[in-house]
């Protein structure tokens, strides 16, 4: 399960540059529902799924907020992408995090 989540986040996810959130994108809403359930098994809480239009096509995403979720994601899942992993590590040590533990 960890490997599946990690691979999907490497391809379809990102960590915001300022470390406010970890986001997962997908064209298929049902797939995101499944990934939210998988993350819950690791104690990681995901925000509700949202929709937006990109070139007249529906796209879906959800975010992970809270430093506690970032720490769990770092420990349990992580990234193989060095850029994403570095951003995640920075997000786990931010002081005065606006959505703190």
N, C-alpha and C positions, 0 to 999 in steps of 0.2 A: 504494500500500500504506500509506504514511504517513497519508494522508487517511482511509482506511478504519479504521485502528487508532485514530486520533485521534477520529473520530466515534463509534466504539463505546465508547471509554473515556469520552467526554463524557456518553454516555447511560447506560452500564451499569457505570461504574467510579467509584472514588473514591480519594482520598489520605487516609490516616488523619490525624486532627487533630494527633497528636503526631509525625507524619512517619516512623512505623516501617515503613509499607508502602504500596504502591499495589495496589488490588484491582480485579479484574474479575469481575462477576457474570453469570450467564446460566442460563436454565432448560434449555438444550440443551448437554449435555456435549460433543458433537461440535464445536460452534461454538468452545468454549473450547480444544479441542485444536488447532483451526486457528489461533486467535489466538496460542497459545503458539509454534507453528511460525513464524508471521509475525514475532513478536518476536525469535525466535532469529536470523532473517536480519539483524537490526539489532544482534546481539551482546548482546541483553538476555535474561538467564536468569530464567525463571519457576519458582516453586515448584510442586510437584505440585497437581493439581486435587483439591479436596475437595468433599464434598456435605453439605448440611444440609437440614432440613425447615422450611418456612415455611408455616403454615396447611395442613399435611398435603400440601404439594407439594414435590417435590425441587427444590432449587436448587443450583447449582454455582458455584464460584469458585476463583480462584488469586490468589496474591499475588506481587508483586515485592518483593524485599528487597535490601539492599546499596546503599550510597551510589553505587557505580560504576554499578549499573543505573539508579538515579534520574538520574544525570548523563546517561547515554546516552538515557534516555527523554525527558528535558528537551530535549536537543539534537536528537534524531532525530524525535520524535513530538510531544510537548507536548499542551496542552489549549487549547480555545477558551474554556472556562469560566474566568472570572477567579479565582473562589474556588479551584478545583482547581489552576490554574496557580500561584497564590500559595503554596498549601501545598506544591506540588512544588518550587518555588524554595527555600522554607525548608528542605525535606528535603535538598536538595543541598548546603547549607552548614552543616548541623548538625555540630558538633565532637563528638569521642568517640562517634561513631555506633556503636551496639551490634553491628551487622552490617556493619562497615566493609569497605572495598574489599577 
